[in-house]
């Protein structure tokens, strides 16, 4: 979404959403990343003055001033930390945030869509990414959420 565009749905208060207690807008200097294990599957990088760091259960993107722009879960464990009481499904998301969302294609090749909520006052977007159709783990459990992304817009 272009930063000047109006979100396509009514605003939802997303100020309580965090990933491990972190949220977009916070400065990395005020947080202790030392307690999180780095993810060696991904290479840290800098793209257009945005710094990408990868940890075991989440990734963080911040600007040259250290302000967090985006947080993304990388595991089911991190998804459980979006709220203190955790989420397990899209139904949990709807119960907590309501019906003011838009569904969009997230990754056509991987057959992923997202349920997007917007917070106009805080300029936040929460994307709950889910598989299209029924997808199951190796333990035959249905996967209803793949990632949660919290980002400034």
C-alpha positions as CSV (number, residue, x, y, z in Angstrom):
1,X,0.0,0.0,0.0
2,X,1.3,3.4,-0.9
3,X,1.9,5.5,2.3
4,X,-0.5,8.2,1.1
5,X,-3.4,5.8,0.3
6,X,-6.3,5.5,2.7
7,X,-6.6,1.9,4.1
8,X,-9.4,0.0,2.4
9,X,-11.3,-0.8,5.7
10,X,-12.2,1.0,8.9
11,X,-9.5,1.4,11.4
12,X,-8.8,-1.2,14.1
13,X,-6.7,-0.5,17.2
14,X,-3.6,-2.6,16.8
15,X,-1.5,-0.9,19.5
16,X,-1.7,-4.0,21.7
17,X,-0.2,-6.3,19.1
18,X,3.5,-7.3,19.7
19,X,5.9,-10.0,18.8
20,X,7.8,-11.0,21.9
21,X,6.9,-7.6,23.4
22,X,8.2,-5.6,20.4
23,X,6.2,-3.5,17.9
24,X,6.8,-1.3,15.0
25,X,7.9,2.2,16.0
26,X,10.1,1.1,18.8
27,X,13.8,1.8,18.6
28,X,16.1,-1.2,18.6
29,X,18.4,0.6,21.0
30,X,15.7,0.3,23.7
31,X,15.4,-3.5,23.2
32,X,17.5,-6.5,24.3
33,X,18.1,-8.7,21.2
34,X,20.8,-10.6,23.0
35,X,18.2,-13.0,24.5
36,X,17.1,-14.2,21.1
37,X,19.1,-16.8,19.1
38,X,20.0,-15.7,15.5
39,X,18.7,-17.7,12.6
40,X,21.6,-18.9,10.5
41,X,19.3,-19.9,7.6
42,X,19.0,-16.2,6.6
43,X,21.7,-13.7,5.9
44,X,21.4,-10.3,7.5
45,X,21.2,-7.6,4.9
46,X,20.8,-3.9,4.2
47,X,18.5,-2.8,1.4
48,X,17.8,0.9,0.7
49,X,18.8,1.9,4.3
50,X,16.6,-0.8,5.8
51,X,18.4,-3.3,8.0
52,X,17.1,-6.9,8.1
53,X,18.0,-9.2,11.0
54,X,16.8,-12.8,11.5
55,X,16.3,-14.6,14.7
56,X,15.1,-18.1,15.5
57,X,11.4,-17.3,15.6
58,X,11.1,-13.8,14.0
59,X,12.7,-11.2,11.8
60,X,13.0,-7.5,12.3
61,X,13.4,-4.7,9.8
62,X,14.5,-1.2,11.0
63,X,15.6,2.1,9.5
64,X,19.0,3.8,9.7
65,X,17.8,5.5,13.0
66,X,17.0,2.2,14.5
67,X,13.2,2.5,14.4
68,X,11.5,-0.8,13.8
69,X,9.5,-0.8,10.5
70,X,8.4,-4.4,10.4
71,X,8.3,-7.5,12.5
72,X,7.5,-10.9,11.1
73,X,7.0,-14.2,12.8
74,X,9.0,-17.2,11.4
75,X,7.5,-20.0,13.5
76,X,4.4,-21.1,15.3
77,X,6.1,-20.4,18.6
78,X,6.4,-16.7,17.6
79,X,2.8,-16.6,16.4
80,X,1.8,-17.6,20.0
81,X,3.5,-14.5,21.3
82,X,1.5,-12.0,19.3
83,X,-0.8,-11.7,22.3
84,X,0.1,-12.8,25.7
85,X,-2.7,-15.3,25.5
86,X,-1.7,-16.4,22.0
87,X,-3.5,-17.1,18.9
88,X,-4.1,-20.4,17.1
89,X,-6.3,-19.6,14.2
90,X,-8.0,-17.0,12.1
91,X,-11.0,-17.4,14.3
92,X,-8.9,-16.2,17.3
93,X,-7.8,-13.2,15.2
94,X,-11.5,-12.3,14.4
95,X,-12.5,-12.7,18.0
96,X,-9.8,-10.2,19.2
97,X,-9.8,-7.7,16.3
98,X,-13.2,-8.0,14.7
99,X,-14.3,-8.0,11.1
100,X,-12.7,-4.8,9.8
101,X,-10.1,-6.5,7.6
102,X,-9.4,-7.1,3.9
103,X,-8.2,-10.3,2.4
104,X,-5.4,-10.0,-0.2
105,X,-3.0,-12.3,-2.1
106,X,0.2,-12.5,-0.2
107,X,2.2,-14.9,-2.4
108,X,0.4,-16.4,-5.4
109,X,3.2,-18.9,-6.1
110,X,3.0,-20.4,-2.6
111,X,-0.8,-20.1,-2.6
112,X,-0.8,-17.7,0.5
113,X,-3.3,-15.0,1.3
114,X,-3.4,-12.5,4.1
115,X,-6.1,-11.0,6.3
116,X,-5.0,-7.4,6.7
117,X,-6.1,-5.0,9.6
118,X,-5.1,-1.3,9.6
119,X,-4.7,1.1,12.5
120,X,-5.0,4.6,11.1
121,X,-4.1,6.4,14.4
122,X,-0.8,4.5,14.8
123,X,-0.1,3.9,11.0
124,X,0.1,0.1,11.6
125,X,-0.9,-2.9,9.5
126,X,-1.2,-6.4,10.9
127,X,-1.1,-9.2,8.2
128,X,-2.2,-12.6,9.2
129,X,-0.9,-14.9,6.4
130,X,-2.6,-18.2,5.8
131,X,-2.6,-21.0,3.2
132,X,-5.3,-21.2,0.6
133,X,-7.2,-24.4,1.0
134,X,-6.4,-27.1,3.5
135,X,-2.7,-27.6,4.4
136,X,-1.5,-30.0,7.1
137,X,1.7,-30.5,9.0
138,X,3.6,-33.8,9.1
139,X,1.6,-34.6,12.3
140,X,-1.6,-34.2,10.3
141,X,-2.6,-30.9,12.1
142,X,-4.3,-28.3,10.0
143,X,-2.2,-25.1,9.4
144,X,-4.3,-22.0,9.7
145,X,-1.6,-19.4,10.2
146,X,1.8,-19.3,8.5
147,X,3.1,-15.8,9.6
148,X,2.0,-12.7,11.4
149,X,3.5,-9.5,10.1
150,X,3.3,-6.2,12.0
151,X,4.5,-3.2,10.0
152,X,4.3,0.6,9.7
153,X,2.6,2.0,6.6
